[in-house]
Amino acid sequence: MDVGTGRIFEDAGWTLVDPQAPAPSLVRAVYSNERFTPRDDLKGLYRYAEWLPIKRTLRKSHAPVTYKSKGLSDLLGMDNLYITLSGYVPKRGAKMETCSFKETEAFSVCARLPKNSKKILVVQSAGNTARAFARVCSDNDIPIVICIPNDNVSDLWFTRKLKPCVKVIATPHGTDYYDAIALGEKLCKDPRYLAEGGAKNVARRDGMGTTILSAVEVIGRIPDAYFQAVGSGTGAIAAWENACRLEKDGRFGRNEMRVYCVQNAPYTLMYDSWKSGKGDLVPIDAEVSRKNAEIILAKVLSNRKPPYNLAGGLHDVLTASGGDFYKVTNDEIVYWMLQFYNKEGYDIFPAAASAVAALKKALDEGTVKNDETVMLNITGAGMLNATSRGFELKKPDLVLSTELSAEEVISSVEKLF
């Protein structure tokens, strides 16, 4: 379904936009089963297969885990704080090897590909998405090219060696996620390569939306408030979309869930855009963007091209939900990483700590009440546990200048396969 027009049409297999759409808009999957029906006969993420646009299941998937907080909840003075955890924390039942909720999108997107596909998937990433897709594609023998800024390759750590079907190409030092996006777009001018599509891919969003499905299974109803750190905002959009599906089911209450997002200052493009009161992104200089991306601790929260101002995008979600945006500093992130570890017993990524800091701000200002039911999306955790027996970094197979033409990029990458 085209969100902007409401037109329902058939998926051609990898549809990213409605070809008849008069204006930029996300498309949304419409499932024949309108009831939330977890599949006990399928493992991992695929227990939610009824609301995933997939053609098959893949090996080694895991679903997010939700539990009612005790330690952090007591610290914040909350009665009903639920943590939805994506990471590697076996004592909590969370076993995502890459420690990131980006695995949810990777297992959904890659399962949307037919098994006999001849295309080579292209994914652009600021870090965690790259690690997730690399691991999933390696484990399931799916050819992929991952585009990433060279300054973020430290996120490409793996506890097991990757197979040769995974190739990594990087933009030079001093570039950002937007430059990696542009590199992938050049490569996809060759029809042999298939653009994953980012937020436009319904499989990505519905995979990420399994976080709220996990939460509602435990809570029994749609939360009052949802907190997440965002780079593109895709995960927050996905949570809202599934909350709408859950409301239509009828058994989980009305969708009155307020969506709260947070960015890491000084990289606050979407925060600034939301606070401006306008529907469009505020202008941002490319060099300022790159500089700010270098400064922030939560580097995955830097995106110059987020799905903010198109129909169904983050601006629409925040408006419809009555939500808001927060920004937090590096110092606040470090503080809440430590507090979370002390209270919940496991380490979290800087982006996840940003969401904790935002929740604290919302409580302090009275935006969120202490007795409300709140879902906190902890999008990455457990790296200390996952890497305790060692890991290795995947170095880029190529570093390509942003000045290269599409033809030059394609020619360079061809030699890798």
FIVEXMAR-343156 format. One line per 8 residues: number of its first residue (from 1); their letters; for each residue z, y, x of C-alpha. Coordinates in steps of 0.2 Angstrom, whole numbers. Layout:
<recs>
NUM) a) Z:Y:X | ...
</recs>
This chain:
<recs>
1) mdvgtgri) 0:0:0 | -4:17:6 | 12:27:5 | 4:44:2 | -7:39:-12 | 1:23:-19 | -15:13:-18 | -13:-5:-16
9) fedagwtl) -27:-14:-6 | -29:-31:3 | -24:-33:21 | -40:-36:32 | -29:-45:45 | -23:-31:56 | -25:-16:44 | -15:-1:51
17) vdpqapap) -21:12:39 | -29:13:22 | -48:17:25 | -48:27:9 | -33:38:13 | -37:57:11 | -22:61:23 | -12:53:37
25) slvravys) 0:40:30 | 9:24:34 | 4:9:25 | 18:-3:18 | 17:-22:15 | 19:-27:-3 | 26:-45:-5 | 24:-56:-19
33) nerftprd) 42:-62:-19 | 52:-46:-24 | 68:-55:-22 | 77:-55:-5 | 76:-74:-1 | 82:-79:17 | 74:-95:22 | 87:-108:28
41) dlkglyry) 73:-120:33 | 67:-107:47 | 75:-102:63 | 80:-86:70 | 71:-70:64 | 60:-81:53 | 74:-84:40 | 67:-67:34
49) aewlpikr) 49:-73:33 | 47:-69:14 | 47:-51:19 | 37:-52:35 | 18:-51:36 | 16:-66:47 | 3:-80:49 | 15:-92:59
57) tlrkshap) 31:-93:68 | 35:-92:86 | 47:-100:99 | 64:-93:104 | 67:-80:90 | 84:-74:85 | 89:-63:71 | 101:-48:72
65) vtykskgl) 120:-52:68 | 131:-41:57 | 150:-41:57 | 164:-30:50 | 171:-20:65 | 189:-20:69 | 192:-11:85 | 179:3:84
73) sdllgmdn) 183:5:65 | 202:7:69 | 198:20:83 | 187:30:71 | 198:28:56 | 186:19:45 | 188:6:32 | 171:-2:30
81) lyitlsgy) 161:0:46 | 148:-14:49 | 140:-16:65 | 123:-24:66 | 120:-31:83 | 104:-34:92 | 108:-41:110 | 115:-55:120
89) vpkrgakm) 133:-57:115 | 135:-76:111 | 153:-74:106 | 146:-64:91 | 132:-75:88 | 119:-63:96 | 107:-72:108 | 92:-60:111
97) etcsfket) 88:-63:129 | 81:-46:131 | 96:-38:124 | 86:-27:112 | 82:-26:94 | 64:-23:100 | 63:-42:99 | 63:-41:80
105) eafsvcar) 47:-31:81 | 39:-42:95 | 42:-58:85 | 35:-51:69 | 20:-42:77 | 15:-57:88 | 17:-69:73 | 5:-58:63
113) lpknskki) -9:-63:76 | -18:-79:71 | -15:-93:84 | -34:-94:89 | -35:-75:92 | -47:-70:106 | -41:-52:107 | -29:-46:121
121) lvvqsagn) -14:-37:113 | -10:-19:120 | 7:-12:118 | 13:5:125 | 32:7:128 | 46:18:136 | 55:2:141 | 64:-10:129
129) tarafarv) 48:-13:119 | 39:-18:135 | 53:-31:139 | 53:-38:122 | 34:-40:120 | 33:-47:138 | 46:-60:135 | 39:-66:118
137) csdndipi) 21:-66:124 | 26:-76:139 | 36:-89:130 | 22:-91:117 | 6:-90:129 | 0:-74:120 | -11:-63:132 | -5:-45:132
145) vicipndn) -7:-29:142 | 9:-18:142 | 7:1:146 | 23:9:153 | 28:25:163 | 32:20:181 | 48:29:180 | 54:16:167
153) vsdlwftr) 49:0:175 | 67:-3:179 | 68:-9:161 | 57:-23:165 | 70:-35:170 | 69:-54:166 | 81:-69:168 | 65:-80:169
161) klkpcvkv) 49:-78:177 | 35:-71:166 | 18:-81:164 | 2:-74:170 | -4:-70:152 | 8:-54:153 | 0:-39:163 | 9:-23:166
169) iatphgtd) 0:-7:169 | 9:9:173 | 6:28:173 | 12:37:189 | 29:43:193 | 33:59:184 | 24:54:168 | 31:50:151
177) yydaialg) 29:38:136 | 15:49:129 | 5:46:145 | 7:27:143 | 1:29:125 | -14:38:131 | -18:25:144 | -17:11:131
185) eklckdpr) -28:21:119 | -41:22:133 | -40:3:136 | -43:-1:117 | -60:8:117 | -66:-10:123 | -66:-21:108 | -59:-35:118
193) ylaeggak) -42:-26:117 | -32:-25:101 | -20:-10:99 | -3:-16:92 | -2:0:82 | 16:6:84 | 24:12:69 | 7:10:59
201) nvarrdgm) 9:-9:61 | 18:-16:45 | 23:-31:56 | 33:-20:68 | 42:-10:54 | 46:-25:44 | 52:-35:59 | 64:-20:64
209) gttilsav) 69:-19:45 | 77:-36:47 | 92:-27:54 | 97:-20:36 | 93:-38:29 | 106:-45:41 | 118:-31:35 | 116:-34:17
217) evigripd) 118:-52:18 | 136:-49:25 | 140:-33:15 | 133:-39:-1 | 126:-22:-6 | 115:-8:2 | 126:3:13 | 131:21:9
225) ayfqavgs) 125:27:26 | 115:20:41 | 116:26:59 | 103:24:73 | 97:32:89 | 78:35:88 | 63:38:100 | 50:36:87
233) gtgaiaaw) 60:34:72 | 51:18:67 | 67:7:65 | 75:20:54 | 59:21:43 | 59:2:43 | 78:1:37 | 74:13:23
241) enacrlek) 58:3:17 | 69:-13:16 | 83:-4:7 | 69:1:-6 | 64:-17:-7 | 82:-22:-9 | 85:-10:-23 | 70:-17:-32
249) dgrfgrne) 77:-34:-31 | 92:-27:-42 | 106:-37:-35 | 112:-25:-21 | 114:-9:-30 | 104:7:-30 | 97:13:-14 | 108:28:-10
257) mrvycvqn) 108:25:8 | 108:41:19 | 99:39:35 | 106:47:50 | 97:48:66 | 101:54:84 | 92:59:100 | 98:62:118
265) apytlmyd) 98:80:123 | 89:89:130 | 75:77:123 | 77:83:105 | 59:85:98 | 63:77:81 | 80:84:80 | 73:101:83
273) swksgkgd) 59:98:70 | 71:92:57 | 83:107:60 | 68:119:59 | 67:115:40 | 48:112:41 | 39:96:39 | 29:97:55
281) lvpidaev) 34:93:73 | 39:109:83 | 27:112:98 | 32:104:114 | 25:108:131 | 20:92:141 | 28:97:157 | 45:101:148
289) srknaeii) 43:84:139 | 41:75:155 | 56:84:163 | 67:81:149 | 63:63:148 | 69:61:166 | 85:69:162 | 91:59:148
297) lakvlsnr) 101:43:150 | 93:35:134 | 76:36:141 | 69:25:127 | 72:40:115 | 58:50:122 | 42:51:112 | 30:65:111
305) kppynlag) 20:57:97 | 32:50:84 | 28:45:66 | 37:60:60 | 26:71:49 | 14:59:40 | 17:51:23 | 31:39:24
313) glhdvlta) 36:45:41 | 53:50:47 | 53:67:39 | 50:59:22 | 64:46:25 | 77:59:30 | 72:70:15 | 72:55:2
321) sggdfykv) 88:48:8 | 98:65:10 | 101:61:28 | 102:71:44 | 99:72:63 | 111:73:77 | 110:76:96 | 122:70:109
329) tndeivyw) 123:73:128 | 123:61:142 | 142:64:144 | 145:59:126 | 134:43:129 | 144:38:144 | 161:41:135 | 156:30:120
337) mlqfynke) 148:16:130 | 166:15:138 | 175:16:121 | 164:4:113 | 166:-9:127 | 185:-7:126 | 186:-8:107 | 172:-21:103
345) gydifpaa) 172:-31:120 | 154:-30:125 | 143:-17:134 | 130:-7:124 | 114:2:130 | 114:21:131 | 103:23:115 | 116:12:105
353) asavaalk) 130:23:112 | 121:38:105 | 122:31:88 | 141:29:90 | 143:47:96 | 133:53:81 | 144:43:69 | 159:51:76
361) kaldegtv) 152:68:74 | 147:64:56 | 165:59:52 | 173:74:61 | 162:86:50 | 165:76:34 | 147:72:31 | 153:53:31
369) kndetvml) 169:49:23 | 181:36:31 | 181:24:16 | 162:24:14 | 152:8:19 | 143:12:35 | 130:2:44 | 129:6:63
377) nitgagml) 113:-1:71 | 118:-6:89 | 100:-8:95 | 104:-15:112 | 119:-24:120 | 125:-38:132 | 115:-34:147 | 130:-38:159
385) natsrgfe) 131:-55:151 | 113:-59:150 | 110:-54:169 | 126:-62:176 | 117:-76:183 | 103:-65:191 | 87:-57:186 | 71:-51:193
393) lkkpdlvl) 60:-36:190 | 42:-36:185 | 32:-24:195 | 17:-16:188 | 1:-25:191 | -8:-9:192 | -3:10:192 | -17:20:185
401) stelsaee) -19:39:185 | -19:48:169 | -35:57:175 | -45:41:174 | -59:39:160 | -58:25:148 | -72:16:157 | -62:17:173
409) vissvekl) -47:10:165 | -56:-4:157 | -65:-9:173 | -48:-9:182 | -39:-19:170 | -53:-32:168 | -50:-38:186 | -32:-44:181
417) f) -39:-57:169
</recs>
